[in-house]
Amino acid sequence: MTIEIRTCTPDDVRTLKEISAETFSETFKDQNSPEQLTAYVEKAFSLKQLEKEIADPSSRFYFIVFEGEVAGYLKVNAGHAQSEAMGNDALEIERIYVKNKFQNLGLGKHLLNKALDVAKEDGKKKIWLGVWEKNEKAIAFYAKKGFIQTGAHSFYMGDEEQVDFLMTKPLS
């Protein structure tokens, strides 16, 4: 079993666009209207938007490659790039997704560990993320990994307001 995590570069933006749209749609298609999902995906994962995000030094993207195929990805944010003002001692996991066909192989755990390593290397005191209140599988996964709910914020799927739980893990 060959697993590699590699940094995404601007040359990877088309692959990033494809995997972003695919994994987000796989994850949320059953709980959201096709119109709201399409509106979100077209805006959040446009080439222009992803080029802007990947060019920001406060955001970093990583692919997880399983047996030679890009199976998922991770996006972390520091400083001004965080979606909530959590301070310079925090690192946000904004996106962590694995394609359905690669679920239950431990790849999500590898991506989470990568985020924790990045946070520690950068001297952060905490790591945090937002997770949809209805995504019970993800909430349970993060709780098992030591994250606790510390708040909530609005997330817009198209023009539909939803609630994300903010979950934080202190780093020692």
N, C-alpha and C positions, 0 to 999 in steps of 0.2 A: 504494500500500500504506500504509494508515493504522494506526500502532501508537501506543498510549497506555499509559502506566503511571500508575495512580492509587492513592492511599491508600484502603484500606478503612475504612469507618466502622461504628459499631454498626448503622446502618441497612442495611448490606450483609450482615448475618450469615446471612440465608437463602440468598443467592446464594453466599456463602462455604461454607456447609454443602453445597450442591449440587455445587459444583465440587470441593470437597475429597473428597467421597465418590466422585464420578465419576472424577477423575484418579487417585486412589489405587487404586481398583478396576481401572481400565484398566492401570495399571502393574504390579500384583502378582497379578492373578487367575490367570494361567497357572502361577504357581509356588507357589501356596498353596491350601489347602483352602477351599472356600466357607464352611465354618463358622468357621474361624479369621479369614478376611478379614472376614466379616460382624461377628463379635464385636469386632474392632478398629475397624472403621468406625463401628459404632453407639456405641462409647464415645468414640473420639477426635474424632468429628465431630458429636456431638450439639449441638443448639442451646445447651444450658446450658454445655457445655464451651467452645464457640467464643465465646459471649458473655463468658465469664470471660477467655479469652485475649485477645480484642480490647479488653477494658477495661483490661488490664494495660499501663501505659505503657512497660514494658521489652520488650514485644513489639509488632511492627508487621507489618501485612499490606498487600500491594499486589496489585491486579489488573493483568494485562496484557490490554488490549482490542485486538483485531485486527479491522479493518473493522467496528467497532461491536459486536462480540460478545466477551464475557469468554472469553478463550482459555486462561488459566492464572493462577497466583498464586504469590506469594512470602511466606514468613513468616520474619522475622529476630528474634532474641532477644539482649538484652544483660543484663549483671548477673545477678540472681537467676533470671531467666527461662530462662537457658541450661540445656539438658538435661544438661550436664556442667559442673563448676566449672572454667572456663577463665580466669577472672579478668576484671577490669573493662576490660582492654585488648583484649578479644576480642569479636567479634560472631559469633553462630551463625546459619547458614542452616539453619533447622529443616525448612522445606518449600519446595520449588521444583518446581512441576508445570505441565505444559502438556497440554491435551487432545490425544488421539491425532490427531484430524483437523487439528490445527494443528502437528503435529510437522514438523521439517525446514524450518521457515521462519525459523529464527534467534531464535525467541521466548525460548527458554531462555537464550540468550546475553544478550538484553536484560534478563531478570530477574536473571541473575548480575551484570551490570554495575550494575544498580540496587542490589543488595546491596553491591557493592564501593564504590559512591558513598556509601551510607548509612554504611558502616564508616569511610570516610575523613572524611566530614563530622562524625562523632562522635568523631574522633581515635583510633580503634582502631589497634592495632599488628598485629593478625592477624584473619583471618576463617576460620571452620572449619565443618565439617558432618559428619554421619554418613551413610554410604551403604551399603546392604546389600551384603555381600560377593559376592552372586551377581548384582548389577546391573552387569554388565561395561560396558554402554554408558555408564552414568552415571560409573563410575569412570574410564573412558577420557576422557570429556568433561572432568571436573574435573582430571585429570592434565594434559591439554592446556592447561588454563587456569592451570597453575602450582600446583595443590594437590598436597601430598605426604601419604602415609599416615603418621600420627603415633601411631596407637593403634587400639583397638577397644573396643566396648562392646556389651552385650546390648540387644536390641530385642525386644519381645514382640508377636507377631502373634497376638492372642487370648491363649491360654496357652502358645503355642509360642515357645520361646526361639530367636532368630536372632542373628547377629553383624553389626553394622555396623562398617565401617572408619571411623575418624575421619581426616579429611583437612583439612589446614591450609595456608593460604597467608599468608605474611608480607606486610605492606603497607609500602611505602616512604614 
